[in-house]
Amino acid sequence: MGHTEMALAVAGLDRKAITERCRHLAGGDWSVFRPGERAAFAFARKQARKPSAVTADDFQELVDHFGRDRALDVVWWACHCHYMTRVADAFQLPLERENVFDGFPPSRDKSREP
């Protein structure tokens, strides 16, 4: 199971919702997501592909959607996830077969769902 799927399960999504969300994310057609989510995805993609291309305007777009503190959360999490992916890739670390977060109570914040 991929880490993205694990995180979505912890957030309270069921298997069907996780599959559907991952399909939309991987497909590149993000029209089913809210504008703020699309902005966060675009920021993370740009940061992953060419970090030096990220501008103050990119951050401002996040601020416009999320406010300054939550925009910083988006940047921090994107940086953290990109770093962890690069470490795992460098050491060829396999993904876990099971959701290592099973047993944790799911988030009840449904406002973050598309």
C-alpha positions in Angstrom: 0.0 0.0 0.0 1.4 3.4 -0.9 2.0 6.1 1.6 -0.6 8.4 0.0 -3.2 5.7 0.3 -2.2 5.1 4.0 -2.6 8.8 4.7 -6.0 8.9 3.1 -7.1 5.9 5.1 -6.0 7.6 8.3 -8.0 10.7 7.2 -11.1 8.5 7.2 -11.6 7.6 3.6 -12.8 4.2 2.7 -11.2 1.9 0.1 -13.6 3.1 -2.7 -13.0 6.8 -2.0 -9.2 6.2 -1.8 -9.2 4.4 -5.1 -11.2 7.2 -6.8 -9.1 10.0 -5.3 -5.9 8.4 -6.4 -7.2 7.8 -9.9 -8.0 11.5 -10.2 -4.7 12.6 -8.8 -2.7 10.2 -11.0 -4.7 11.1 -14.1 -3.9 14.8 -13.9 -7.5 15.9 -14.3 -8.0 17.6 -11.0 -11.3 19.3 -11.9 -13.2 17.3 -9.3 -11.1 18.9 -6.6 -11.7 22.2 -5.0 -9.6 25.2 -6.2 -7.4 25.2 -3.1 -6.7 21.5 -3.5 -5.8 22.1 -7.1 -3.5 24.9 -6.1 -1.7 22.7 -3.5 -1.3 19.8 -6.0 0.1 22.2 -8.7 2.5 23.6 -6.1 3.7 20.2 -5.0 4.1 19.0 -8.6 6.1 22.1 -9.5 8.2 21.8 -6.4 8.9 18.1 -7.2 9.8 18.6 -10.8 11.8 21.8 -10.6 12.1 23.3 -7.1 14.1 26.3 -8.4 11.1 27.3 -10.4 8.9 27.9 -7.4 8.2 31.6 -6.9 6.7 34.0 -4.4 3.6 34.1 -6.6 3.2 30.3 -6.2 3.3 30.7 -2.4 0.9 33.6 -2.6 -1.6 31.5 -4.4 -1.5 29.0 -1.5 -2.0 31.9 0.9 -5.0 33.1 -1.1 -6.6 29.7 -0.7 -5.5 28.6 2.8 -4.2 31.6 4.7 -0.6 32.1 5.6 -0.3 29.4 8.3 -2.0 26.6 6.4 0.0 27.6 3.2 3.1 27.1 5.2 1.7 23.7 6.2 1.3 22.8 2.5 4.9 23.8 1.8 6.3 22.0 4.8 4.4 18.8 4.0 5.3 18.9 0.3 9.0 19.4 1.3 8.8 16.6 3.8 7.2 14.1 1.4 9.6 15.0 -1.5 12.5 14.4 0.9 11.2 11.1 2.2 10.5 9.9 -1.4 14.1 10.8 -2.4 15.5 9.0 0.6 13.4 5.9 0.1 14.3 5.9 -3.6 18.0 6.3 -2.9 18.1 3.4 -0.5 15.5 1.4 -2.5 13.3 1.0 0.6 10.1 -1.0 -0.2 6.7 0.3 0.8 4.9 -1.5 3.5 2.4 -4.1 2.5 0.0 -3.2 5.3 -1.3 0.2 6.4 1.1 0.9 9.3 -1.4 3.4 10.6 -4.2 0.9 11.1 -5.7 1.2 14.5 -5.4 5.0 14.7 -8.7 6.8 14.9 -9.6 8.5 11.5 -9.9 12.2 11.1 -13.5 13.4 11.2 -12.8 16.6 9.3 -15.0 16.1 6.3 -14.3 19.7 5.1 -11.1 18.5 3.4 -12.9 16.1 1.1 -13.5 17.1 -2.5 
